[in-house]
């Protein structure tokens, strides 16, 4: 049995076809709480975990006995990518479950003006990406750069970072992060 609560919760949430926001609303907790647990940046108390699991609903024993199969699929058609974000930014993930995986690969599409928010993202690991189309403003710490097609970024994810589509057209990006934290 894996003691990786974050990946177990993420796998269960995706298996139930819920966004982080939907699960947080059902459980009566903040979206950031779900995000912090799934990225293994915090360990919930038993009470907090029980409240979150009530959002499925599933009991603690069932949660800790839940062992999703490790994915065996090697190739993915475009229509098999799993949408894990909603709204002005689409995040389509390669593979349904990140359980037991060390790398997360995303096809991101930012609507014009869309951004990841005023509060910078911070998590463990590394991430990188290549802009396929459009223009993406990437801010890491106090460095800011506008990237166009073919340009790339790569940094340690513990550094505060933010992404924003600039210009009148959508921006498409292929990105990867390790460990899976989105």
MDAnalysis code that builds the backbone (N, CA, C; Angstrom):
import MDAnalysis as mda
import numpy as np

u = mda.Universe.empty(546, n_residues=182, atom_resindex=np.repeat(np.arange(182), 3), trajectory=True)
u.add_TopologyAttr("name", ["N", "CA", "C"] * 182)
u.add_TopologyAttr("resid", np.arange(1, 183))
u.add_TopologyAttr("resname", ["UNK", "UNK", "UNK", "UNK", "UNK", "UNK", "UNK", "UNK", "UNK", "UNK", "UNK", "UNK", "UNK", "UNK", "UNK", "UNK", "UNK", "UNK", "UNK", "UNK", "UNK", "UNK", "UNK", "UNK", "UNK", "UNK", "UNK", "UNK", "UNK", "UNK", "UNK", "UNK", "UNK", "UNK", "UNK", "UNK", "UNK", "UNK", "UNK", "UNK", "UNK", "UNK", "UNK", "UNK", "UNK", "UNK", "UNK", "UNK", "UNK", "UNK", "UNK", "UNK", "UNK", "UNK", "UNK", "UNK", "UNK", "UNK", "UNK", "UNK", "UNK", "UNK", "UNK", "UNK", "UNK", "UNK", "UNK", "UNK", "UNK", "UNK", "UNK", "UNK", "UNK", "UNK", "UNK", "UNK", "UNK", "UNK", "UNK", "UNK", "UNK", "UNK", "UNK", "UNK", "UNK", "UNK", "UNK", "UNK", "UNK", "UNK", "UNK", "UNK", "UNK", "UNK", "UNK", "UNK", "UNK", "UNK", "UNK", "UNK", "UNK", "UNK", "UNK", "UNK", "UNK", "UNK", "UNK", "UNK", "UNK", "UNK", "UNK", "UNK", "UNK", "UNK", "UNK", "UNK", "UNK", "UNK", "UNK", "UNK", "UNK", "UNK", "UNK", "UNK", "UNK", "UNK", "UNK", "UNK", "UNK", "UNK", "UNK", "UNK", "UNK", "UNK", "UNK", "UNK", "UNK", "UNK", "UNK", "UNK", "UNK", "UNK", "UNK", "UNK", "UNK", "UNK", "UNK", "UNK", "UNK", "UNK", "UNK", "UNK", "UNK", "UNK", "UNK", "UNK", "UNK", "UNK", "UNK", "UNK", "UNK", "UNK", "UNK", "UNK", "UNK", "UNK", "UNK", "UNK", "UNK", "UNK", "UNK", "UNK", "UNK", "UNK", "UNK", "UNK", "UNK", "UNK", "UNK", "UNK", "UNK", "UNK"])
u.atoms.positions = np.array([
    [0.844, -1.181, 0.000],
    [0.000, 0.000, 0.000],
    [0.891, 1.246, 0.000],
    [0.565, 2.189, -0.825],
    [1.318, 3.434, -0.874],
    [0.797, 4.394, 0.191],
    [1.711, 5.094, 0.866],
    [1.313, 6.091, 1.849],
    [1.280, 7.485, 1.239],
    [1.349, 7.587, -0.068],
    [1.352, 8.852, -0.775],
    [-0.075, 9.397, -0.836],
    [-0.465, 10.126, 0.206],
    [-1.833, 10.622, 0.312],
    [-2.178, 11.550, -0.844],
    [-1.229, 12.424, -1.222],
    [-1.497, 13.383, -2.291],
    [-1.823, 12.718, -3.612],
    [-0.992, 11.791, -4.055],
    [-1.253, 11.107, -5.331],
    [-2.481, 10.217, -5.246],
    [-2.703, 9.620, -4.088],
    [-3.894, 8.777, -3.896],
    [-5.154, 9.651, -4.020],
    [-5.156, 10.825, -3.369],
    [-6.307, 11.722, -3.441],
    [-6.517, 12.213, -4.871],
    [-5.434, 12.600, -5.539],
    [-5.539, 13.067, -6.928],
    [-6.121, 11.972, -7.820],
    [-5.601, 10.754, -7.687],
    [-6.087, 9.640, -8.508],
    [-7.568, 9.388, -8.263],
    [-7.979, 9.406, -7.011],
    [-9.375, 9.175, -6.667],
    [-10.257, 10.299, -7.215],
    [-9.779, 11.532, -7.099],
    [-10.542, 12.684, -7.614],
    [-10.724, 12.586, -9.123],
    [-9.642, 12.265, -9.831],
    [-9.721, 12.137, -11.289],
    [-10.602, 10.951, -11.671],
    [-10.476, 9.858, -10.941],
    [-11.292, 8.674, -11.194],
    [-12.776, 9.005, -11.061],
    [-13.121, 9.921, -10.113],
    [-14.502, 10.360, -9.932],
    [-14.859, 11.535, -10.853],
    [-13.919, 11.922, -11.724],
    [-14.138, 12.992, -12.706],
    [-14.504, 14.320, -12.033],
    [-13.754, 14.671, -10.977],
    [-13.966, 15.925, -10.264],
    [-12.748, 16.830, -10.412],
    [-12.974, 18.122, -10.525],
    [-11.866, 19.077, -10.485],
    [-11.512, 19.308, -9.019],
    [-10.362, 19.911, -8.775],
    [-9.993, 20.271, -7.406],
    [-11.044, 21.200, -6.818],
    [-11.491, 22.129, -7.611],
    [-12.482, 23.104, -7.157],
    [-13.801, 22.424, -6.779],
    [-14.243, 21.460, -7.609],
    [-15.498, 20.765, -7.318],
    [-15.391, 19.958, -6.022],
    [-14.263, 19.257, -5.844],
    [-14.083, 18.480, -4.624],
    [-14.034, 19.397, -3.403],
    [-13.311, 20.513, -3.514],
    [-13.215, 21.460, -2.403],
    [-14.597, 21.979, -2.008],
    [-15.416, 22.301, -2.997],
    [-16.763, 22.807, -2.720],
    [-17.600, 21.740, -2.021],
    [-17.535, 20.513, -2.514],
    [-18.294, 19.413, -1.897],
    [-17.852, 19.164, -0.453],
    [-16.539, 19.302, -0.214],
    [-15.985, 18.990, 1.104],
    [-16.024, 20.175, 2.066],
    [-16.327, 21.361, 1.552],
    [-16.369, 22.542, 2.405],
    [-14.993, 23.023, 2.825],
    [-14.003, 22.832, 1.941],
    [-12.651, 23.314, 2.202],
    [-12.228, 24.209, 1.035],
    [-11.100, 24.861, 1.168],
    [-10.633, 25.729, 0.091],
    [-9.971, 24.903, -1.014],
    [-9.989, 25.454, -2.213],
    [-9.320, 24.824, -3.347],
    [-7.829, 24.653, -3.063],
    [-7.232, 25.634, -2.378],
    [-5.805, 25.551, -2.078],
    [-5.505, 24.398, -1.126],
    [-6.453, 24.048, -0.260],
    [-6.249, 22.904, 0.637],
    [-6.093, 21.625, -0.172],
    [-6.982, 21.425, -1.136],
    [-6.908, 20.228, -1.995],
    [-5.588, 20.246, -2.755],
    [-5.229, 21.392, -3.319],
    [-3.991, 21.513, -4.081],
    [-2.764, 21.197, -3.236],
    [-2.716, 21.738, -2.023],
    [-1.568, 21.495, -1.132],
    [-1.455, 20.018, -0.756],
    [-2.579, 19.365, -0.514],
    [-2.549, 17.941, -0.171],
    [-2.101, 17.124, -1.371],
    [-2.691, 17.400, -2.545],
    [-2.353, 16.625, -3.741],
    [-0.896, 16.790, -4.151],
    [-0.309, 17.935, -3.865],
    [1.102, 18.154, -4.207],
    [2.025, 17.709, -3.072],
    [1.454, 17.083, -2.048],
    [2.198, 16.582, -0.891],
    [2.979, 17.678, -0.162],
    [2.440, 18.901, -0.194],
    [3.065, 19.994, 0.544],
    [2.501, 20.117, 1.941],
    [1.415, 19.387, 2.208],
    [0.862, 19.343, 3.551],
    [0.192, 18.001, 3.760],
    [0.229, 17.533, 4.985],
    [-0.472, 16.305, 5.342],
    [-1.695, 16.701, 6.150],
    [-2.876, 16.282, 5.704],
    [-4.083, 16.657, 6.430],
    [-4.214, 15.871, 7.730],
    [-4.897, 16.462, 8.687],
    [-5.251, 15.720, 9.897],
    [-6.271, 14.663, 9.493],
    [-6.486, 13.700, 10.351],
    [-7.475, 12.659, 10.068],
    [-8.853, 13.295, 9.859],
    [-9.201, 14.268, 10.704],
    [-10.490, 14.947, 10.581],
    [-10.640, 15.677, 9.260],
    [-9.585, 16.385, 8.852],
    [-9.629, 17.115, 7.584],
    [-9.730, 16.153, 6.407],
    [-8.965, 15.063, 6.460],
    [-9.024, 14.079, 5.377],
    [-10.412, 13.451, 5.310],
    [-11.002, 13.144, 6.458],
    [-12.355, 12.567, 6.487],
    [-13.352, 13.521, 5.856],
    [-13.259, 14.810, 6.173],
    [-14.166, 15.813, 5.601],
    [-14.018, 15.864, 4.076],
    [-12.782, 15.792, 3.592],
    [-12.545, 15.803, 2.141],
    [-13.105, 14.544, 1.502],
    [-12.877, 13.403, 2.129],
    [-13.358, 12.140, 1.572],
    [-14.876, 12.067, 1.554],
    [-15.535, 12.777, 2.467],
    [-16.996, 12.846, 2.454],
    [-17.507, 13.500, 1.165],
    [-16.637, 14.256, 0.486],
    [-17.004, 14.881, -0.780],
    [-17.156, 13.893, -1.919],
    [-16.687, 12.660, -1.755],
    [-16.813, 11.670, -2.843],
    [-18.157, 10.948, -2.848],
    [-18.695, 10.325, -1.842],
    [-18.194, 9.989, -0.510],
    [-17.438, 8.656, -0.509],
    [-16.452, 8.579, 0.386],
    [-15.659, 7.370, 0.584],
    [-15.112, 7.412, 2.008],
    [-15.001, 6.272, 2.635],
    [-14.486, 6.210, 4.000],
    [-12.972, 6.152, 4.036],
    [-12.411, 6.368, 5.219],
    [-10.950, 6.337, 5.383],
    [-10.367, 4.970, 5.020],
    [-10.999, 3.896, 5.470],
    [-10.479, 2.559, 5.178],
    [-10.457, 2.290, 3.681],
    [-11.543, 2.669, 3.010],
    [-11.601, 2.470, 1.554],
    [-10.558, 3.331, 0.852],
    [-10.359, 4.556, 1.353],
    [-9.359, 5.447, 0.757],
    [-7.966, 4.830, 0.832],
    [-7.600, 4.325, 2.018],
    [-6.259, 3.782, 2.178],
    [-6.089, 2.409, 1.537],
    [-7.182, 1.755, 1.188],
    [-7.053, 0.488, 0.472],
    [-7.140, 0.696, -1.038],
    [-7.497, 1.914, -1.454],
    [-7.597, 2.241, -2.879],
    [-6.205, 2.255, -3.505],
    [-5.965, 1.362, -4.411],
    [-4.693, 1.296, -5.146],
    [-5.005, 1.291, -6.632],
    [-5.014, 2.444, -7.256],
    [-5.289, 2.446, -8.695],
    [-4.191, 1.693, -9.431],
    [-4.593, 1.078, -10.520],
    [-3.596, 0.385, -11.337],
    [-2.670, 1.408, -11.953],
    [-1.426, 1.035, -12.028],
    [-0.489, 1.913, -12.722],
    [-0.798, 1.840, -14.215],
    [-0.821, 2.980, -14.855],
    [-1.161, 2.995, -16.284],
    [-0.179, 2.168, -17.107],
    [-0.723, 1.423, -18.057],
    [0.099, 0.616, -18.950],
    [0.080, 1.171, -20.373],
    [-0.834, 2.089, -20.622],
    [-0.965, 2.665, -21.962],
    [0.301, 3.437, -22.312],
    [0.741, 3.303, -23.562],
    [1.956, 3.954, -24.024],
    [1.650, 5.117, -24.960],
    [0.662, 4.959, -25.825],
    [0.351, 5.971, -26.833],
    [-1.034, 6.550, -26.573],
    [-1.184, 7.859, -26.843],
    [-2.433, 8.558, -26.561],
    [-2.834, 9.387, -27.769],
    [-4.058, 9.162, -28.263],
    [-4.608, 10.024, -29.315],
    [-4.977, 11.371, -28.688],
    [-5.086, 12.381, -29.499],
    [-5.418, 13.725, -28.993],
    [-6.702, 13.707, -28.169],
    [-7.699, 12.919, -28.579],
    [-8.966, 12.893, -27.850],
    [-8.899, 12.064, -26.566],
    [-7.750, 11.433, -26.281],
    [-7.580, 10.670, -25.048],
    [-6.876, 11.470, -23.947],
    [-6.421, 12.675, -24.262],
    [-5.827, 13.511, -23.222],
    [-6.935, 13.918, -22.256],
    [-6.621, 13.953, -20.970],
    [-7.620, 14.178, -19.930],
    [-7.616, 15.647, -19.517],
    [-8.762, 16.300, -19.651],
    [-8.899, 17.703, -19.249],
    [-8.916, 17.768, -17.726],
    [-7.937, 18.472, -17.140],
    [-7.877, 18.594, -15.680],
    [-8.057, 20.039, -15.233],
    [-8.337, 20.935, -16.163],
    [-8.588, 22.328, -15.830],
    [-9.802, 22.805, -16.590],
    [-10.456, 23.806, -16.071],
    [-11.618, 24.365, -16.755],
    [-11.521, 25.867, -16.687],
    [-12.124, 26.515, -17.665],
    [-12.118, 27.962, -17.663],
    [-11.238, 28.497, -18.771],
    [-10.616, 29.651, -18.545],
    [-9.838, 30.284, -19.606],
    [-8.508, 29.587, -19.909],
    [-8.132, 28.614, -19.063],
    [-6.921, 27.837, -19.320],
    [-7.303, 26.365, -19.351],
    [-6.983, 25.715, -20.453],
    [-7.222, 24.282, -20.585],
    [-5.919, 23.547, -20.297],
    [-5.992, 22.551, -19.418],
    [-4.843, 21.705, -19.118],
    [-5.234, 20.285, -19.494],
    [-4.666, 19.763, -20.577],
    [-4.965, 18.401, -21.017],
    [-3.758, 17.533, -20.706],
    [-3.972, 16.544, -19.849],
    [-2.914, 15.703, -19.307],
    [-2.745, 14.425, -20.113],
    [-1.489, 14.014, -20.300],
    [-1.192, 12.729, -20.928],
    [-1.345, 11.668, -19.843],
    [-2.332, 10.809, -19.995],
    [-2.598, 9.767, -19.012],
    [-3.668, 10.208, -18.036],
    [-4.515, 9.261, -17.670],
    [-5.631, 9.580, -16.779],
    [-5.178, 9.743, -15.336],
    [-4.248, 8.911, -14.910],
    [-3.831, 8.918, -13.519],
    [-2.333, 9.196, -13.410],
    [-1.966, 9.967, -12.407],
    [-0.551, 10.224, -12.147],
    [-0.033, 9.328, -11.028],
    [-0.891, 8.435, -10.524],
    [-0.516, 7.568, -9.421],
    [0.704, 6.736, -9.805],
    [1.762, 6.843, -9.016],
    [2.974, 6.082, -9.265],
    [3.854, 6.631, -10.372],
    [3.491, 7.766, -10.936],
    [4.291, 8.352, -12.017],
    [5.166, 9.480, -11.478],
    [6.313, 9.675, -12.117],
    [7.250, 10.704, -11.687],
    [7.189, 11.953, -12.566],
    [6.514, 11.873, -13.716],
    [6.495, 12.967, -14.676],
    [5.064, 13.241, -15.122],
    [4.697, 14.510, -15.182],
    [3.391, 14.917, -15.684],
    [3.601, 15.744, -16.944],
    [2.896, 15.390, -18.011],
    [2.998, 16.106, -19.286],
    [1.630, 16.699, -19.597],
    [1.620, 17.994, -19.956],
    [0.376, 18.703, -20.228],
    [0.424, 19.412, -21.577],
    [-0.730, 19.474, -22.235],
    [-0.927, 20.379, -23.370],
    [-1.810, 21.487, -22.815],
    [-1.248, 22.684, -22.739],
    [-1.948, 23.817, -22.144],
    [-2.423, 24.759, -23.245],
    [-3.619, 25.296, -23.068],
    [-4.125, 26.306, -23.994],
    [-4.685, 27.462, -23.172],
    [-4.081, 28.646, -23.330],
    [-4.476, 29.853, -22.615],
    [-5.294, 30.731, -23.552],
    [-6.500, 31.106, -23.141],
    [-7.292, 32.067, -23.900],
    [-6.596, 33.425, -23.804],
    [-6.829, 34.315, -24.770],
    [-6.220, 35.642, -24.685],
    [-6.512, 36.302, -23.327],
    [-5.468, 36.769, -22.649],
    [-5.595, 37.422, -21.360],
    [-5.631, 36.480, -20.167],
    [-5.762, 35.180, -20.395],
    [-5.842, 34.231, -19.282],
    [-4.507, 34.155, -18.559],
    [-4.584, 34.012, -17.232],
    [-3.345, 33.820, -16.476],
    [-3.592, 32.918, -15.286],
    [-2.518, 32.465, -14.684],
    [-2.616, 31.508, -13.580],
    [-2.938, 32.184, -12.255],
    [-3.060, 33.497, -12.240],
    [-3.488, 34.205, -11.043],
    [-2.435, 35.151, -10.502],
    [-2.894, 36.085, -9.693],
    [-1.996, 37.084, -9.101],
    [-1.050, 36.465, -8.078],
    [-1.513, 35.408, -7.396],
    [-0.667, 34.731, -6.417],
    [0.210, 33.727, -7.170],
    [1.529, 33.880, -7.090],
    [2.414, 32.979, -7.837],
    [2.278, 31.524, -7.375],
    [2.493, 30.623, -8.310],
    [2.505, 29.194, -8.011],
    [3.851, 28.832, -7.391],
    [3.844, 27.914, -6.448],
    [5.068, 27.444, -5.805],
    [4.841, 25.977, -5.447],
    [5.736, 25.109, -5.857],
    [5.646, 23.696, -5.498],
    [7.005, 23.061, -5.693],
    [7.181, 21.867, -5.193],
    [8.461, 21.173, -5.322],
    [8.649, 20.673, -6.743],
    [9.884, 20.455, -7.121],
    [10.186, 19.838, -8.407],
    [10.729, 20.805, -9.432],
    [10.614, 20.387, -10.666],
    [11.070, 21.168, -11.811],
    [9.979, 21.156, -12.863],
    [9.965, 22.193, -13.701],
    [9.026, 22.201, -14.815],
    [9.626, 22.940, -15.988],
    [9.133, 22.584, -17.142],
    [9.589, 23.209, -18.362],
    [8.507, 23.115, -19.415],
    [8.659, 23.898, -20.452],
    [7.676, 23.867, -21.522],
    [8.178, 24.561, -22.766],
    [7.463, 24.313, -23.860],
    [7.759, 24.926, -25.155],
    [6.472, 25.549, -25.677],
    [6.550, 26.822, -26.074],
    [5.399, 27.516, -26.643],
    [5.242, 27.057, -28.093],
    [4.033, 26.585, -28.421],
    [3.755, 26.138, -29.788],
    [3.179, 27.260, -30.640],
    [2.290, 28.067, -30.035],
    [1.674, 29.177, -30.763],
    [1.267, 30.256, -29.774],
    [1.084, 31.464, -30.267],
    [0.709, 32.578, -29.406],
    [1.906, 33.109, -28.636],
    [1.607, 33.945, -27.638],
    [2.658, 34.553, -26.817],
    [2.316, 34.351, -25.355],
    [3.310, 33.886, -24.588],
    [3.121, 33.582, -23.176],
    [4.107, 34.380, -22.347],
    [3.578, 35.158, -21.398],
    [4.433, 35.860, -20.451],
    [4.693, 34.913, -19.282],
    [5.969, 34.643, -19.016],
    [6.362, 33.760, -17.928],
    [7.133, 34.601, -16.920],
    [6.690, 34.543, -15.661],
    [7.369, 35.254, -14.583],
    [7.883, 34.219, -13.593],
    [9.185, 34.262, -13.307],
    [9.809, 33.389, -12.319],
    [10.614, 34.289, -11.403],
    [10.269, 34.272, -10.104],
    [10.824, 35.238, -9.158],
    [10.550, 36.634, -9.690],
    [11.571, 37.433, -9.892],
    [11.347, 38.774, -10.426],
    [11.753, 38.869, -11.898],
    [12.002, 37.715, -12.537],
    [12.320, 37.698, -13.970],
    [11.035, 37.512, -14.768],
    [10.869, 38.327, -15.812],
    [9.687, 38.234, -16.658],
    [10.133, 38.238, -18.118],
    [9.556, 37.325, -18.894],
    [9.921, 37.219, -20.308],
    [8.674, 36.847, -21.101],
    [8.528, 37.426, -22.282],
    [7.442, 37.050, -23.184],
    [8.025, 36.082, -24.211],
    [7.428, 34.891, -24.246],
    [7.904, 33.831, -25.137],
    [6.938, 33.650, -26.295],
    [7.504, 33.355, -27.472],
    [6.703, 33.095, -28.661],
    [6.934, 31.679, -29.149],
    [6.347, 31.321, -30.284],
    [6.465, 29.960, -30.810],
    [7.923, 29.495, -30.905],
    [8.178, 28.325, -30.363],
    [9.514, 27.745, -30.360],
    [10.343, 28.101, -29.148],
    [9.957, 29.156, -28.414],
    [10.672, 29.534, -27.198],
    [10.297, 28.577, -26.068],
    [11.176, 28.477, -25.073],
    [10.962, 27.515, -24.002],
    [11.344, 28.095, -22.644],
    [10.922, 27.409, -21.589],
    [11.291, 27.756, -20.216],
    [11.595, 26.467, -19.461],
    [12.396, 26.614, -18.399],
    [12.740, 25.481, -17.537],
    [13.258, 26.048, -16.228],
    [12.687, 25.643, -15.098],
    [13.104, 26.191, -13.809],
    [12.718, 25.249, -12.684],
    [13.297, 25.502, -11.509],
    [12.921, 24.774, -10.299],
    [11.615, 25.376, -9.791],
    [10.627, 24.527, -9.566],
    [9.269, 24.991, -9.276],
    [9.080, 25.596, -7.897],
    [10.081, 25.484, -7.013],
    [9.945, 26.134, -5.706],
    [10.095, 27.650, -5.848],
    [10.557, 28.098, -6.998],
    [10.633, 29.532, -7.259],
    [9.235, 30.028, -7.645],
    [8.744, 31.110, -7.042],
    [7.405, 31.615, -7.374],
    [7.299, 31.910, -8.874],
    [6.206, 31.424, -9.490],
    [6.059, 31.591, -10.935],
    [4.598, 31.793, -11.331],
    [4.451, 32.374, -12.517],
    [3.132, 32.733, -13.034],
    [3.187, 32.719, -14.557],
    [2.052, 32.373, -15.189],
    [1.964, 32.336, -16.645],
    [0.769, 33.174, -17.090],
    [0.932, 33.909, -18.210],
    [-0.158, 34.751, -18.718],
    [-0.078, 34.836, -20.233],
    [-1.209, 34.639, -20.899],
    [-1.278, 34.776, -22.353],
    [-1.367, 36.259, -22.685],
    [-0.443, 36.721, -23.523],
    [-0.474, 38.114, -23.968],
    [-0.752, 38.123, -25.468],
    [-1.459, 39.129, -25.917],
    [-1.790, 39.210, -27.332],
    [-3.215, 38.756, -27.597],
    [-3.637, 38.909, -28.847],
    [-5.042, 38.673, -29.200],
    [-5.394, 37.224, -29.555],
    [-4.426, 36.318, -29.557],
    [-4.712, 34.933, -29.948],
    [-4.381, 33.978, -28.798],
    [-5.027, 32.813, -28.769],
    [-4.711, 31.819, -27.734],
    [-3.248, 31.391, -27.805],
    [-2.748, 30.900, -26.694],
    [-1.373, 30.429, -26.607],
    [-1.396, 28.941, -26.258],
    [-0.710, 28.136, -27.068],
    [-0.598, 26.699, -26.820],
    [0.812, 26.372, -26.361],
    [0.887, 25.524, -25.313],
    [2.160, 25.161, -24.705],
    [2.152, 23.667, -24.422],
    [3.282, 23.013, -24.625],
    [3.482, 21.649, -24.135],
    [4.417, 21.784, -22.945],
    [3.991, 21.252, -21.776],
    [4.800, 21.386, -20.575],
    [4.961, 20.049, -19.874],
    [5.948, 19.995, -18.996],
    [6.177, 18.808, -18.164],
    [6.637, 19.273, -16.802],
    [6.249, 18.525, -15.777],
    [6.766, 18.798, -14.431],
    [6.997, 17.485, -13.704],
    [7.975, 17.545, -12.848],
    [8.289, 16.391, -12.038],
    [8.575, 16.859, -10.634],
    [8.017, 16.250, -9.620],
    [6.975, 15.228, -9.691],
    [5.660, 15.840, -10.128],
    [4.672, 15.007, -10.505],
    [3.370, 15.546, -10.906],
    [2.770, 16.371, -9.772],
    [2.509, 17.640, -10.017],
    [2.016, 18.510, -8.949],
    [0.806, 19.307, -9.345],
    [0.313, 19.171, -10.533],
    [-0.825, 20.003, -10.944],
    [-2.124, 19.320, -10.629],
])
